[in-house]
Amino acid sequence: MPICSIITDDKGANMPYFKEDLMRYADALHFTDPGCELLVLGHITCHKLLEISPLVRPTTPHVADWAVR
């Protein structure tokens, strides 16, 4: 399951809630504290997987640029 399907609605817009936690403020741009924590955790996890596993590769070039910074 693509991760985007978890955080976006059927039109592709970001959903403000994940499960029962508010992830984004009403401006739909800025993250709440739980949203920031999830974003950072995802970034660290992605970076570590790219670093340690030759089997894990990004599916698009821009993801690779973002993940290794």
Secondary structure, DSSP 8 states (H G I E B T S, - for coil): --THHHHB-TTS-B-SEETTEE-B-TTSSSB-HHHHHHHHHHHHHHHHHHHH-TT---SSHHHHHHHT-
